[in-house]
């Protein structure tokens, strides 16, 4: 007879199954929505309902009982301070299961387990705003780091680069100007045969006679 053997084994040992549910509880509290197989969602739903009830109860003893199941202090803090107060006027039924159909490959039935007040569009907009703020903060930190390393920002470097280019252009123009003058200049020619060895009357050495 099957007495006192409720629940599914899910193809796992007791320790592995407890660890699985502990991780899924933590993910569900953190993200408020998870996708898993239908049997796991059905077994996980009573556990998260009990955690929310502990959060509504409040107090040190309730927190310690929650930490016994979920060892992450930040997750338990979110459960007690953010999630549980939202269901203060609700007596149970804090989550819902939505079926997604069968998974490709093994054909397992998939489902979404989420809190009933979960707003997908609002969460996506908030995530986009947070990601944009994080990118801007990262860019400002990189700019500060570059300024600390080099002592100057990118704008100052660009200004200096433009000034250096202007100076090089001026130097090149100055160098080209004398060369152009030399090309246009022609030296005056002397009379024919006026060289040192010429036969003219001026210059040259005397011929020896006899």
Phi, psi and omega per residue, in radians:
X1 nan 2.581 -3.113
X2 -1.736 1.410 3.090
X3 -1.862 2.383 3.110
X4 1.022 0.645 3.112
X5 -2.271 0.796 -3.118
X6 -1.337 2.754 3.111
X7 1.675 2.893 -3.128
X8 -1.800 2.585 3.087
X9 -1.481 -0.455 3.101
X10 1.028 0.463 3.102
X11 1.168 0.474 -3.082
X12 -2.331 2.790 3.021
X13 -1.311 2.989 -3.104
X14 -1.079 -0.785 -3.111
X15 -1.138 -0.742 3.135
X16 -1.132 -0.692 -3.138
X17 -1.159 -0.734 3.104
X18 -1.111 -0.718 3.117
X19 -1.125 -0.701 3.099
X20 -1.050 -0.843 -3.120
X21 -1.167 -0.616 3.111
X22 -1.093 -0.777 3.125
X23 -1.167 -0.701 3.131
X24 -1.179 -0.652 3.067
X25 -1.066 -0.777 3.136
X26 -1.095 -0.739 3.130
X27 -1.165 -0.685 -3.129
X28 -1.164 -0.687 3.114
X29 -1.220 -0.654 -3.110
X30 -1.226 -0.858 -3.039
X31 -1.747 -0.237 3.118
X32 1.137 0.191 3.096
X33 -2.875 2.271 3.086
X34 -2.381 2.737 3.070
X35 -2.008 2.205 -3.113
X36 -2.639 -3.065 3.099
X37 -1.328 2.731 -3.067
X38 -1.080 -0.786 3.115
X39 -1.065 -0.680 3.114
X40 -1.151 -0.706 3.133
X41 -1.098 -0.714 -3.139
X42 -1.154 -0.613 3.109
X43 -1.371 -0.485 -3.102
X44 -1.411 -0.469 -3.050
X45 -1.044 -0.802 3.107
X46 -1.081 -0.556 -3.120
X47 -1.199 -0.770 -3.131
X48 -1.220 -0.537 3.083
X49 -1.112 -0.713 3.117
X50 -1.164 -0.632 3.118
X51 -1.137 -0.704 3.114
X52 -1.159 -0.644 3.092
X53 -1.108 -0.689 3.059
X54 -1.102 -0.703 3.113
X55 -1.110 -0.654 3.111
X56 -1.207 -0.590 3.126
X57 -1.163 -0.750 3.122
X58 1.258 -3.141 3.131
X59 1.649 2.879 -3.083
X60 -1.180 -0.725 -3.109
X61 -1.097 -0.739 3.134
X62 -1.132 -0.676 3.112
X63 -1.116 -0.690 3.140
X64 -1.187 -0.637 3.072
X65 -1.148 -0.664 3.104
X66 -1.189 -0.705 3.111
X67 -1.152 -0.399 3.082
X68 -1.152 -0.578 3.128
X69 -1.626 -0.727 -3.124
X70 -2.022 1.789 -3.029
X71 -1.318 -0.016 -3.120
X72 -1.578 2.059 -3.061
X73 -1.156 -0.656 -3.122
X74 -1.149 -0.639 3.124
X75 -1.182 -0.750 3.113
X76 -1.129 -0.646 3.106
X77 -1.084 -0.761 3.105
X78 -1.117 -0.685 3.132
X79 -1.062 -0.779 -3.056
X80 -1.399 -0.562 -3.014
X81 -1.748 -0.396 -3.095
X82 -2.025 -0.847 -3.007
X83 -1.410 -0.879 -3.076
X84 -1.046 -0.739 3.123
X85 -1.067 -0.424 3.130
X86 -1.204 -0.407 -3.116
X87 -1.917 0.499 -3.088
X88 -1.085 -0.656 -3.094
X89 -1.645 0.111 -3.085
X90 -1.924 2.291 -3.098
X91 -1.759 1.269 3.095
X92 1.647 2.982 -3.135
X93 1.223 0.945 -3.067
X94 -1.553 -0.247 -3.083
X95 -2.225 2.890 3.072
X96 -2.438 2.714 3.105
X97 -2.025 2.208 3.097
X98 -2.044 2.145 -3.111
X99 -1.348 2.461 -3.117
X100 -1.977 -0.085 -3.080
X101 1.702 -2.957 -3.058
X102 -1.612 2.557 -3.129
X103 -1.439 2.500 3.075
X104 -1.213 2.475 3.123
X105 1.902 -1.400 -3.109
X106 -1.746 -0.134 3.083
X107 1.276 0.352 3.141
X108 -1.249 2.480 3.114
X109 -1.283 2.187 -3.125
X110 -1.800 2.717 -3.134
X111 -2.698 2.789 3.058
X112 -1.927 2.257 3.050
X113 -1.940 2.120 -3.085
X114 -2.576 2.843 3.038
X115 -1.274 2.595 -2.994
X116 -1.200 -0.379 -3.141
X117 -1.714 0.322 -3.132
X118 -1.266 2.229 3.140
X119 -1.983 1.852 -3.047
X120 -1.149 -0.819 -3.096
X121 -1.103 -0.737 -3.141
X122 -1.125 -0.709 -3.136
X123 -1.146 -0.694 3.134
X124 -1.141 -0.714 3.100
X125 -1.122 -0.732 3.123
X126 -1.127 -0.652 3.118
X127 -1.139 -0.707 3.121
X128 -1.107 -0.747 3.122
X129 -1.105 -0.756 3.140
X130 -1.133 -0.698 3.128
X131 -1.139 -0.700 3.116
X132 -1.120 -0.748 3.115
X133 -1.119 -0.674 3.118
X134 -1.144 -0.710 3.110
X135 -1.110 -0.740 3.129
X136 -1.125 -0.711 3.124
X137 -1.126 -0.718 3.126
X138 -1.101 -0.743 3.132
X139 -1.111 -0.718 3.128
X140 -1.161 -0.661 3.109
X141 -1.147 -0.695 3.093
X142 -1.121 -0.693 3.119
X143 -1.114 -0.729 3.095
X144 -1.110 -0.746 -3.135
X145 -1.094 -0.734 3.105
X146 -1.096 -0.677 -3.125
X147 -1.180 -0.665 3.126
X148 -1.184 -0.685 -3.108
X149 -1.238 -0.856 -3.058
X150 -1.638 -0.289 -3.110
X151 1.476 -0.069 -3.115
X152 -2.484 2.644 3.124
X153 -1.485 3.054 3.139
X154 -1.136 -0.648 3.127
X155 -1.116 -0.745 3.115
X156 -1.152 -0.662 3.119
X157 -1.111 -0.714 3.126
X158 -1.106 -0.709 3.111
X159 -1.090 -0.757 3.112
X160 -1.130 -0.671 3.119
X161 -1.100 -0.703 3.115
X162 -1.139 -0.723 3.110
X163 -1.101 -0.757 3.134
X164 -1.085 -0.703 3.109
X165 -1.110 -0.700 3.099
X166 -1.087 -0.723 3.133
X167 -1.148 -0.713 3.122
X168 -1.124 -0.681 3.103
X169 -1.104 -0.738 3.109
X170 -1.074 -0.770 3.140
X171 -1.083 -0.711 3.126
X172 -1.123 -0.695 3.111
X173 -1.108 -0.738 3.117
X174 -1.102 -0.680 -3.140
X175 -1.210 -0.596 -3.134
X176 -1.278 -0.567 -3.062
X177 -1.058 -0.908 3.114
X178 -1.087 -0.599 3.137
X179 -1.127 -0.712 3.110
X180 -1.142 -0.660 3.092
X181 -1.096 -0.743 -3.135
X182 -1.117 -0.632 3.134
X183 -1.153 -0.678 -3.125
X184 -1.362 -0.307 -3.074
X185 -1.507 2.334 3.050
X186 -2.179 2.251 -3.099
X187 -1.274 2.477 3.128
X188 -1.174 2.438 -3.125
X189 -1.571 2.477 3.103
X190 -1.451 3.072 3.103
X191 -1.111 2.635 -3.101
X192 -1.102 2.323 3.118
X193 1.361 0.358 3.140
X194 -1.624 0.131 -3.129
X195 -1.292 3.076 -3.101
X196 -1.142 -0.465 -3.131
X197 -1.884 0.160 -3.091
X198 -1.272 2.954 -3.116
X199 -1.772 0.291 -3.115
X200 -1.375 -3.042 -3.104
X201 -1.435 -0.362 -3.096
X202 -1.848 2.334 3.074
X203 1.294 -3.130 3.141
X204 1.472 2.801 -3.140
X205 -1.646 2.659 -3.125
X206 -1.281 2.561 3.092
X207 -1.440 2.520 3.104
X208 -1.436 2.365 3.141
X209 -1.977 2.732 3.130
X210 1.237 nan nan
